[in-house]
Amino acid sequence: MDWKKQTVLVTGAGGFIGSHLTERLAQSGARTRAFLRYNSSSSRGWLAESALKDDIEFFFGDIRDGESMRAAMRGVDVVFHLAALIGIPYSYEAPLSYVRTNVEGTLNALQLARELGVKRFVHTSTSEVYGTAREFPITEAHPLQGQSPYSASKIGADQMAESFYRSFELPVVILRPFNTFGPRQSARAVIPTIISQTLSNNEVRLGSLDTSRDLTFVADTVEGFIKAAESSKAPGELVQLGTGRDVTVKEIAQMIFKITGKELPIISTDERIRPEKSEIDRLLSDNSKARTLLDWQPRHSFEDGLRATVDWMKQQLHRYDADRYVV
């Protein structure tokens, strides 16, 4: 694909993965649009400080109001839909907001894409939709199980995206990244939580230490989005992005201690532990479909990505409150 001839839109562009993807598209020469949730200060999120911000056209609105996206999507060739509520603990407190944002918001984006003739719609899923897995590694054929309001809302959004391909032939690709990490990730995620506490405190407070996740460095996840837009074989497909390796929370902490040269006590606290039937003990991907269909594979090792994240957080530590549990 000649990106210089493409007009692209990223929803959720100011967030963690969205900001990296938006910059990647701008660097490629695409006419890049960023859709951000309206706020009174017109904050552009992580893109506010981007060296590429002058190469990006910004739109503000709310995906829960489909009409607010119309101007941003008009004339667009490719939509990368990343806007969502993602925090699992907060979904226990506000489940309706997850349905309205993740399900209804996705429906709004799909309807506009169909109406305006978008040529490719890349929808973002999550490995959380598998729940407690029945077998490993997990393939795209694994059954879905909503074990949190967040994962249930994402299952609904995924099914809505698939239905628009089957019902209306909208060229939808569903990408299902396993856990992504790297610079700019919020304190809701385990890696920045451990790093910020290690750099600031005398102990590290976590939830379950034995849960394990398949963790992909953000630059590799972004490359997966690019490949999903480029592949002629991708429309109508669901594709996982993962490394095929899982790491426990305790092992992550130990690696961070090694990188930072610190050794701190780890304390497991009740407030950070998910309800028993909601917790997912292990996520481990089979990425063979991504390799075959998208010609994608992770290029950064977990250790290298972790070092890059620690180095970035040392410079950005003022953005993180290491003493507070962020839901």
MOSULQUI-V175153 format. One record per run of one state. SS is the DSSP state (2 for helix, 1 for strand, 0 for the rest). FROM is the first residue (numbers start at 0). TO is the last residue. If there is no record, write none. Layout:
BEGIN
{{SS/FROM/TO} {SS/FROM/TO}}
END
This chain:
BEGIN
{{0/0/1} {2/2/4} {0/5/5} {1/6/10} {0/11/14} {2/15/26} {0/27/29} {1/30/36} {0/37/43} {2/44/48} {0/49/51} {2/52/54} {1/55/60} {0/61/64} {2/65/72} {0/73/76} {1/77/80} {0/81/86} {2/87/92} {0/93/93} {2/94/115} {0/116/118} {1/119/123} {0/124/125} {2/126/129} {0/130/136} {1/137/137} {0/138/147} {2/148/167} {0/168/170} {1/171/176} {0/177/178} {1/179/180} {0/181/188} {2/189/199} {0/200/201} {1/202/205} {0/206/210} {1/211/213} {0/214/214} {1/215/216} {2/217/229} {0/230/236} {1/237/240} {0/241/244} {1/245/247} {2/248/259} {0/260/263} {1/264/267} {0/268/268} {2/269/271} {0/272/280} {1/281/281} {0/282/283} {1/284/284} {0/285/286} {2/287/293} {0/294/300} {2/301/314} {0/315/315} {2/316/318} {0/319/326}}
END
